[in-house]
Amino acid sequence: QVQLVESGGGLVQAGGSLIVSCTASGRTFNRYAMGWFRQAPGKEREFVAGISWTGGSTDYVDSVKGRFTISRDNAKNTVYLQMNSLKPEDTAVYYCAASTRLYSGPSHIRQGDNYWGQGTQVTVSS
């Protein structure tokens, strides 16, 4: 049984920072890409960031480039999303994702065939 559990969401003011984390259980994901999606009310779920199985390649949606940083700690089976300079437009439920494909990269995360976490709410006030 694969389980992805997010933590670290909450309420922050615009311009602030927040880090969300996702820890996997039931499978070691050191050979799988991981990443983050988000979904705002009334909108479709969108890709935010992905990181390759080695951690050597990352990808971000244009709107968060330069502000968000994805990283992973394979020893902890955990992926992180450091979010800086937050904007109200970043308000969404953030979902952790892990690829179902071995030796995968961010493109595979983006493709959407993933295991999913339950999501954690991030709210940015103006």
N, C-alpha and C positions, 0 to 999 in steps of 0.2 A: 504494500500500500504506500503510494507516494503521497507525501503531504508537503505543501509549501505554506509556511506561516510568516506573514508580514508583521512588522512592528515598527513603531516610531512615528506613525501619523499623528496629526493633531492640527491645532489652530495656530497660525503665525501671522504676523503683520507683513504687509508688502515690504519687500526689501530684506526680509529676514531669511534665515536658513533653517533647513530641516534635513535630517537624514533618516531614511527608511531602510529597513533591513529585511531580509527574507532568509529564513533557515529551512533547509530541506531535510526531510526524514524519509525513511523507507527505501532510499536509493542514494548512493554517492554520485554527485553530479560533476565530479572533477573531469569527466570526459564529455561533458555536454555544455552547450551554450546556455546562458541565462540572461534574463533581461526584465524590463518593466514596461507595462502598458498603463494607460489611464483612461478613465471614462467619466466625462462630465454629464450632468443631468440633461437628457434630451439629445445627447450626442453619441456617436458611435465610439467604440473602444479604439484607441489609437496607440501605435507603437511610440514609446518614449526613448528607450535606450536598450542596447544589447551588448553583450560581451562574449567573446569566444571562449571555448573550453580551456584554452591556455591562459586566458586573460590578456593576450597580446593584441587583440583587435577589438575595437569598440565602434559603435555607431549610435547616432542620436538623431531624433527628429530636429529639423532646423530650428524650431521655436525654442529649444532648450540648449542649443549648442553654446558653449562658453559659460553656461550657468550651472548645468548639471554634470555630475561625474559618476559614472558607474564603475564599480570595482568588485572584486570577489576575493574570498578567502577560502580556498578549497579545503584547507585543513579543518575549517569550521562548517563546510558545506553551506556557505552563506554568500549572498550577493547583497550589495549595498547600492543605494542611490543617494548621493550627496546633492542636495538642492540648495543653491545659493541665489540671491537676488530674486526671490520669489515674487511672482506677480499674481494678481487676482485670477487671471486667466489660467493659472496652474491648478486652480481648485478642481479637484476630481478625486475619484476613488482610484488608487494606484494598485495595480495588480502585478504580482510577481509571476514570472514565467520561466519555465525550464524546458529546453528542447527535448523532443523525443528521439532525436537523431544523434548518434555518437559522433564525436569529433566535429561538432557543429560550430557555426559562427553566427554573428549577429543577423545575417540575412535569413537564417533558418528561424530564429526567434521572430523576426519580422513577418515571416510567412504565416505564422500563427498556429502551427501544429505543435502545441505546447501542453505541458502540465501547467495548471493555474493555481495560484493562491486565492484566498477568499477576498482579498483586497483590504486596503487600509485608507481611511479618509484623510485627505490633506485639504485644509481650508485656508486660504490666504485672504486676509481682510485688507481693505484699502484704507 
